[in-house]
Amino acid sequence: MSKILRTEAGPVLSKAVEYHGFVYLQGVTASDLAKDVSGQTAEILAAIDALLEAHGTDNTRLLHAQVWLKDIRDREAMNRVWQAWLPAGGAPVRACVEASLADPRHLVEIMVTACK
């Protein structure tokens, strides 16, 4: 039976789950909720980088992403930060939708899946 590795498993979720060379991340949100959508996106992507690195992979190995925005009109600002972070030619499949997030100060939440 293959081992499932959970990072910081809590009662509701884990920050990451690794199985068979795939790394599934939680929906990541910013800690500094005073930042605008660009600032929150940059903070989130840095946290994603750290989680992926902890599992021996990086953003060149992204397969799938889900992005939730509090206001879909922020999509362009979020995309500028997102595109600067992605490696050339390395965009994953992605969905980006408007949603009510857990805390109204959260402007964006991003969840990714990568392989090793």
C-alpha positions as CSV (number, residue, x, y, z in Angstrom):
1,M,0.0,0.0,0.0
2,S,1.4,3.4,-1.0
3,K,2.1,5.9,1.8
4,I,0.1,9.1,2.1
5,L,2.1,12.0,3.5
6,R,0.1,14.8,5.1
7,T,1.7,18.2,6.0
8,E,0.4,19.9,9.2
9,A,-2.7,17.7,9.3
10,G,-5.4,19.3,11.4
11,P,-8.9,18.3,12.4
12,V,-10.4,19.9,9.3
13,L,-7.6,19.9,6.7
14,S,-4.0,19.4,5.9
15,K,-1.8,22.1,4.3
16,A,-0.7,19.5,1.7
17,V,-1.2,15.9,0.9
18,E,1.3,13.9,-1.2
19,Y,0.5,10.6,-2.8
20,H,2.1,8.7,-5.7
21,G,4.2,11.7,-6.7
22,F,1.3,14.1,-6.7
23,V,1.2,17.0,-4.3
24,Y,-2.3,18.5,-3.5
25,L,-2.3,21.8,-1.6
26,Q,-5.0,23.4,0.5
27,G,-6.7,26.5,-0.6
28,V,-4.1,29.1,0.4
29,T,-5.0,32.6,1.6
30,A,-3.0,35.5,2.7
31,S,-2.1,36.3,6.3
32,D,-1.9,40.1,5.8
33,L,-5.5,40.9,5.0
34,A,-4.7,44.7,4.8
35,K,-3.0,44.0,1.4
36,D,-4.8,44.6,-1.9
37,V,-5.5,41.7,-4.3
38,S,-2.0,41.9,-5.8
39,G,-0.3,41.9,-2.4
40,Q,-2.4,39.0,-1.2
41,T,-1.8,37.1,-4.4
42,A,2.0,37.6,-4.1
43,E,1.9,36.4,-0.4
44,I,-0.2,33.3,-1.4
45,L,2.2,32.4,-4.2
46,A,5.2,32.6,-1.9
47,A,3.4,30.3,0.5
48,I,2.6,27.9,-2.3
49,D,6.3,28.0,-3.3
50,A,7.3,27.0,0.3
51,L,4.7,24.1,0.4
52,L,5.8,22.8,-2.9
53,E,9.5,23.0,-2.0
54,A,8.8,21.1,1.2
55,H,7.5,18.3,-1.0
56,G,10.4,18.3,-3.4
57,T,8.6,20.1,-6.3
58,D,8.0,23.6,-7.6
59,N,5.8,25.8,-9.8
60,T,7.4,24.3,-13.0
61,R,5.5,21.1,-12.2
62,L,1.9,22.5,-11.7
63,L,-0.9,20.5,-13.2
64,H,-4.1,22.2,-11.9
65,A,-5.1,25.4,-10.1
66,Q,-8.3,26.8,-8.7
67,V,-8.6,30.5,-8.0
68,W,-11.4,32.1,-6.0
69,L,-11.7,35.9,-6.0
70,K,-13.9,37.9,-3.8
71,D,-14.6,40.2,-6.7
72,I,-14.1,38.9,-10.3
73,R,-13.2,42.5,-11.4
74,D,-9.8,41.8,-9.5
75,R,-9.0,39.1,-12.0
76,E,-6.7,41.3,-14.1
77,A,-4.7,42.5,-11.1
78,M,-4.4,38.9,-9.8
79,N,-3.4,37.6,-13.2
80,R,-0.5,40.1,-13.5
81,V,1.0,38.6,-10.3
82,W,0.1,35.1,-11.3
83,Q,1.7,35.4,-14.8
84,A,4.9,36.9,-13.4
85,W,5.2,33.9,-11.1
86,L,4.5,31.2,-13.7
87,P,7.4,29.8,-15.7
88,A,7.2,30.6,-19.4
89,G,5.1,27.9,-21.1
90,G,4.2,26.3,-17.7
91,A,0.7,27.4,-17.1
92,P,-1.5,24.7,-15.5
93,V,-5.2,24.1,-16.3
94,R,-7.0,26.6,-14.2
95,A,-10.4,27.8,-13.1
96,C,-11.0,31.3,-11.7
97,V,-14.3,32.3,-10.2
98,E,-15.9,34.8,-7.9
99,A,-16.9,33.5,-4.5
100,S,-17.7,34.5,-1.0
101,L,-14.6,33.6,1.0
102,A,-14.5,32.6,4.7
103,D,-13.4,36.1,5.8
104,P,-14.6,39.1,3.9
105,R,-11.1,40.6,4.1
106,H,-9.7,37.7,2.0
107,L,-9.6,38.9,-1.6
108,V,-8.2,35.7,-3.2
109,E,-7.7,32.0,-2.4
110,I,-5.6,29.7,-4.6
111,M,-5.4,25.9,-4.6
112,V,-2.9,23.9,-6.8
113,T,-1.9,20.4,-7.6
114,A,1.6,19.6,-8.7
115,C,3.6,16.5,-9.5
116,K,7.2,15.7,-8.4
